[in-house]
């Protein structure tokens, strides 16, 4: 408790003095308040910004949906291309097998 009294006395003795207020502070404050838009205009502006935000959200969702659709189409096309390549490869292998002749190059068995 004694420590608190010493601290209070110290703070009262070394209390800083605030700078004096400018002479025209009240006039400047009232001019700033007068320059503000009326409350109904502020509400209208907030409604417009709310509409703009809703439009932005809709545009973002539509863009995301479009990107997902394009990605699905690209995946389907790549799968179709991969299947076509595999079918062609298999067909070329089976075609080559019809001309395959089993030749024995081992000369040690020849008479």
N, C-alpha and C positions, 0 to 999 in steps of 0.2 A: 504494500500500500504506500509506503514511504517512497518507493521507486517511482510510483505513478505521479506523486506530487512533484518530485524533482523533474520528471519529464514534462509535466504540464507547465511548470514554471519556465523551463528551458524553452519550450515551444512558444509561450506567450512573450518571452523576452526577445526571441529571434524570429518573431512572426514577420513574414515578408509583406511588404506593402504592395497591393496591386497597382498597376499603372492607371493613371487617370483615364476615364472614358473620353473619347473624342466628343467635342461639343455638338456635332451634328449626327450622333449615333442614332437618336430616335427618329430624326427626319429620314435618314437613309433606310432604316428598318421599315418605316411606313411606306416609303417609295417602293421597296422591294416587295412588300405585301400587295401593294396596289398593282404591281406589274404581273402578278400571278393571274392565270386564266380563271374565269368563274368556275364554281364547283360543277355545274352541269356540263361544261366543256371538258373538264377533266374526266368525268364519267363516260362521255362520248368517246374520248380518246382511248380510255381503257377498254371499252367495248370493241372499238376498231382493232386494237392490238390483240384482243382475245380472238377476234375473227381471223386475223392474220396468222396467229399461232395455230388455230384449228386448220386453216388452209395449208400451212406448212406441214403439220402432222399428216394430213391426208396425202399431200404430195410425197412425203417420205415413205409412207406405207405403200403407195402405188408404185414408187420406184423400187422398193424392196421386193414387191410381188413380181414386178416385171423382170428384175434380175434373176430371181429364183426360177421363173418360167424359162428364161433364156438358157440358164444353166442346165435345166432338165432337158431341154431340146438338144443342147450340145452334147450332153451325156448319151442321149438316145442315138444321136447321129454317130458318135464315136463308137458305140457298141455295134451299130449296124455296119460301119466300115470295118471294124475288127472281124466280125462274123463273115463278111464278104471276102476279106483277105484270107481267112482260114479256109473257107470253102474253095477258093481258087487254088490255094496251096495244096489242099487235099486232092483236088481234081488233077492237078499237074503231077502229083506223086503217083496217083493211080494210073494215069496215062503213061507215065514213064515206066511203070512196072510191066505194062503190056509189051514193051520192047526190050525188057531185061532178058538177057541171055546168060545163063549160068555157064561161065567158062572156067575151066580148071587150068590154072597156069602152073600147076605143079608138074614139072617135066620129069621128075623121078619115076613116075608111074608109067611112062611111055615105054613101049617095047623096043 
